[in-house]
Structure formats: C-alpha cells, structure tokens
Amino acid sequence: MATTAHPYWPRSLPLPGYVASERPGWQCAGAVAAAGAGLLALGWALGGARGGATRSPARRLVLGWFLMCAGVHGILEGYFSLRHRELPADTGLLADVWKEYAKADSRYMTSDDFTVAMETVTAWAWGPLSFLTFLAFLRRHPIRYILQLLVSLGQLYGDVLYFATEARAGWTHSDPRPLYFWGYFVGLNAVWVLVPGALLIDSCRNLAAAQRALDRPRHKAH
C-alpha cells in the first residue's frame, strides 16, 4: 500500500486522506505571530489604561502575556482538541497553521494520545484560567497571584512532559532542518518553559510576602 505523500517525519508516516496545506508556511506563522503580538499589545495597553500609573512595565507585560495565552490556548489549541481526527484532511487557516507546526512535531497529525490529552487540558483549563488571571491582575483582585501560580505551574508541567515524551521517542517526529526543530519545536515551546518558570518565582515571592505580612501581627501579639 503506497504511503500518501506529505512533508512530515518520519517519512514513512501513514496519513490516509491527507490534504496539503493551501497556504505557504510563512503565511501561517505570520498569522499566528500577528495575532499573538496583537493580544500582547492589547493587554499592555489595557494595563496602562486601568491603573497604569502604579503598574510597572513588567506587570503590564504580564497582563499581555496572559491575554495572549488565553487566545492561543482557547482558540488555536481548542481547535486542535476538537478537530484533531479531521486535521489531516481539514482545510482553513487554523488547519493550515497546525499542518505547518506539525512539520516540527508530526504527533499532531496522528491524534497521538499524549498530545491530544495535553492540548485538551491546555485548551479547556489553562485557556479560561489565563483569561481569569488577566482580569484578576487588571482589577487587582486578591487571588491574582494564586491564579498566576496555578496557570504557570500547569503550563510548565505540560511543556516539560511534552519535551520529555518526545525525547523518549528519540526526537523522531520533527523535520531535522533548523527552522522546524530549533525554531518551531525547541524555540516556541521554550517560551512556555521560561516565562511560566519566571512567573512561578514571582508568584511565590508575592505570596510569601503576603504571608509574612499576615503573620507579623501575630508575632507581636505573642
């Protein structure tokens, strides 16, 4: 039985019903980059418009980060969660985006159990919680650092498992060319290791400071 021609690794990967992307890769990557940058900028702007006088540039950037995460998780990964079985034959912008990214990880074209489970949790848990975290920081809600800790820990844990499962598979699902392996697979996913890691530290520092402030009157009383 002949294998359907496709650009994914391993080259012998069977993809029955596969339909090639209708858009060039640069268009797909550019659309995601533009949408992500737009959400990041919107979060930054809203952070300055509401309480901006006392909100640091770093905190405004965090607002943009969580708004961008809400969009990426909820829309892009939500689409994959719902349409992963139809993806090889699907058409449309979101399908083409995933077909482009799958050059870095062909597990997205085969409804791989781990990938589907991880992306489903990301879409339907971390997506809405990212938006709630954005709102909590925008309104200075008391639970904002708790939400930041929960979302960041979930993102970091999922990304570590994502890298670890592919490492155990021998890095066999990615086109070895630098753009796909180092740019898409390593570079894009490393962002969701480094930023959540930094935000976890930030959450712990702020929550510890709040606990110290709460404990201080008790020490004086005794």
C-alpha positions as CSV (number, residue, x, y, z in Angstrom):
1,M,0.0,0.0,0.0
2,A,1.5,3.3,-1.1
3,T,2.1,6.0,1.6
4,T,0.4,9.3,1.0
5,A,3.0,12.0,0.1
6,H,3.4,14.5,2.9
7,P,6.2,16.7,4.4
8,Y,6.2,15.1,7.9
9,W,8.6,12.9,9.8
10,P,9.2,10.0,9.9
11,R,8.9,10.0,6.1
12,S,7.1,6.6,6.3
13,L,4.3,8.0,8.5
14,P,0.9,6.9,7.1
15,L,-1.6,9.8,6.8
16,P,-4.7,8.5,5.0
17,G,-6.8,11.2,3.4
18,Y,-4.1,13.9,3.9
19,V,-4.7,17.2,2.0
20,A,-1.8,19.5,1.6
21,S,-1.9,23.0,3.2
22,E,-3.4,25.7,1.0
23,R,-1.1,28.4,2.4
24,P,2.6,28.8,2.5
25,G,4.3,28.3,5.9
26,W,5.3,31.9,6.2
27,Q,1.6,32.9,6.0
28,C,0.6,30.5,8.7
29,A,3.5,31.5,11.0
30,G,2.9,35.2,10.3
31,A,-0.8,35.0,11.1
32,V,-0.1,33.4,14.5
33,A,2.7,35.9,15.2
34,A,0.5,38.8,14.3
35,A,-2.5,37.6,16.4
36,G,-0.2,36.9,19.4
37,A,1.5,40.3,19.1
38,G,-1.9,42.0,18.9
39,L,-3.1,40.3,22.1
40,L,0.1,41.1,23.8
41,A,-0.1,44.7,22.8
42,L,-3.8,44.9,23.8
43,G,-3.0,43.5,27.3
44,W,-0.2,46.0,27.6
45,A,-2.5,48.9,26.6
46,L,-5.3,47.9,28.9
47,G,-2.8,47.6,31.8
48,G,-1.8,51.2,31.2
49,A,-5.3,52.5,30.8
50,R,-6.6,50.9,34.1
51,G,-4.3,51.7,37.0
52,G,-1.3,52.3,34.7
53,A,0.2,55.0,36.9
54,T,1.0,52.4,39.6
55,R,1.5,49.3,37.4
56,S,5.1,48.6,36.3
57,P,6.1,47.9,32.7
58,A,6.9,44.3,33.7
59,R,3.4,43.8,35.2
60,R,1.8,45.3,32.1
61,L,3.8,42.8,30.0
62,V,2.4,40.0,32.2
63,L,-1.1,41.2,31.5
64,G,-0.3,40.9,27.8
65,W,1.2,37.5,28.3
66,F,-1.9,36.1,30.0
67,L,-4.3,37.6,27.4
68,M,-2.1,36.1,24.6
69,C,-2.2,32.7,26.4
70,A,-5.9,32.9,26.6
71,G,-6.1,33.4,22.9
72,V,-3.5,30.7,21.9
73,H,-4.8,28.1,24.3
74,G,-8.5,28.8,23.8
75,I,-8.6,29.3,20.0
76,L,-5.6,27.5,18.5
77,E,-5.3,24.6,20.9
78,G,-9.1,24.5,21.4
79,Y,-9.4,23.9,17.6
80,F,-6.9,21.0,17.8
81,S,-8.7,19.5,20.8
82,L,-11.9,19.4,18.9
83,R,-10.7,18.7,15.3
84,H,-7.5,16.5,15.7
85,R,-9.0,13.5,14.0
86,E,-10.1,15.5,10.9
87,L,-6.9,17.6,10.8
88,P,-5.0,15.8,8.0
89,A,-7.9,16.3,5.6
90,D,-9.1,19.6,7.0
91,T,-8.8,23.0,5.3
92,G,-8.9,26.5,6.6
93,L,-6.5,28.8,8.3
94,L,-6.3,27.0,11.7
95,A,-5.9,23.6,10.0
96,D,-3.1,25.0,7.9
97,V,-1.4,26.5,11.0
98,W,-1.4,23.1,12.6
99,K,-0.1,21.5,9.4
100,E,2.8,23.9,9.4
101,Y,3.6,23.3,13.0
102,A,3.3,19.5,12.6
103,K,6.5,19.7,10.5
104,A,8.1,20.2,13.9
105,D,6.1,17.5,15.6
106,S,4.1,15.1,13.4
107,R,2.3,13.7,16.5
108,Y,-0.2,16.5,15.8
109,M,-1.2,14.8,12.6
110,T,-1.8,11.3,14.1
111,S,-4.1,12.1,17.1
112,D,-1.3,10.9,19.4
113,D,-2.8,10.1,22.8
114,F,-0.5,12.3,24.9
115,T,-0.6,15.2,22.6
116,V,-4.4,15.2,22.4
117,A,-4.7,14.9,26.2
118,M,-2.2,17.6,26.9
119,E,-3.7,20.0,24.4
120,T,-7.2,19.4,25.7
121,V,-6.2,20.2,29.2
122,T,-4.3,23.2,28.0
123,A,-7.3,24.5,25.9
124,W,-10.1,24.0,28.4
125,A,-8.3,24.6,31.7
126,W,-5.4,26.9,31.1
127,G,-7.1,28.9,28.4
128,P,-10.1,30.1,30.5
129,L,-7.8,30.4,33.6
130,S,-5.4,32.6,31.7
131,F,-8.2,35.0,30.9
132,L,-9.3,35.0,34.5
133,T,-5.7,35.7,35.5
134,F,-5.6,38.6,33.1
135,L,-8.8,40.0,34.6
136,A,-7.6,39.4,38.1
137,F,-4.5,41.5,37.5
138,L,-6.4,44.1,35.6
139,R,-8.7,44.6,38.6
140,R,-6.1,43.9,41.3
141,H,-8.1,41.0,42.7
142,P,-6.7,39.4,45.8
143,I,-6.4,35.9,44.2
144,R,-4.3,37.2,41.2
145,Y,-1.0,35.6,42.3
146,I,-2.8,32.3,43.2
147,L,-4.2,32.2,39.6
148,Q,-0.8,33.1,38.2
149,L,0.8,30.3,40.1
150,L,-1.8,27.7,39.1
151,V,-1.7,28.6,35.4
152,S,2.1,28.9,35.2
153,L,2.6,25.6,37.0
154,G,0.2,23.9,34.6
155,Q,1.8,25.4,31.6
156,L,5.3,24.4,32.8
157,Y,4.3,20.9,33.7
158,G,2.6,20.3,30.4
159,D,5.6,21.6,28.4
160,V,8.1,19.5,30.4
161,L,6.1,16.4,29.7
162,Y,5.8,17.4,26.0
163,F,9.6,17.6,25.7
164,A,10.1,14.5,27.8
165,T,7.8,12.3,25.8
166,E,9.4,13.3,22.5
167,A,12.9,12.8,24.0
168,R,11.9,9.2,25.0
169,A,10.7,8.7,21.4
170,G,14.2,9.6,20.1
171,W,13.2,13.0,18.6
172,T,11.7,11.1,15.6
173,H,8.7,13.3,14.8
174,S,10.4,16.5,13.7
175,D,11.9,17.6,10.4
176,P,15.6,18.0,11.3
177,R,16.1,21.3,9.5
178,P,16.8,24.1,11.9
179,L,13.7,26.1,11.3
180,Y,11.4,23.2,12.3
181,F,13.4,21.6,15.1
182,W,15.2,24.5,16.7
183,G,12.8,27.3,15.6
184,Y,9.4,25.7,16.0
185,F,9.8,22.7,18.3
186,V,12.5,24.0,20.7
187,G,12.2,27.8,20.3
188,L,8.4,28.2,20.5
189,N,7.9,25.7,23.3
190,A,10.9,27.0,25.3
191,V,8.9,30.2,25.8
192,W,6.3,28.2,27.7
193,V,9.1,26.9,30.0
194,L,11.0,30.2,30.6
195,V,8.0,32.6,31.1
196,P,5.9,30.3,33.4
197,G,9.1,29.5,35.3
198,A,9.7,33.2,35.9
199,L,6.1,33.8,36.8
200,L,6.1,30.9,39.3
201,I,9.0,32.5,41.1
202,D,7.2,35.9,41.0
203,S,4.0,34.3,42.5
204,C,5.9,32.6,45.3
205,R,7.7,35.8,46.2
206,N,4.5,37.8,46.4
207,L,2.5,35.1,48.2
208,A,5.4,34.7,50.7
209,A,5.4,38.4,51.3
210,A,1.7,38.4,51.9
211,Q,2.0,35.6,54.4
212,R,4.8,37.4,56.2
213,A,2.6,40.5,56.4
214,L,-0.2,38.4,57.8
215,D,2.0,36.6,60.3
216,R,3.7,39.8,61.7
217,P,0.8,41.0,64.0
218,R,0.6,37.5,65.5
219,H,4.2,37.6,66.4
220,K,3.8,40.9,68.1
221,A,0.7,39.7,70.0
222,H,2.8,36.8,71.5
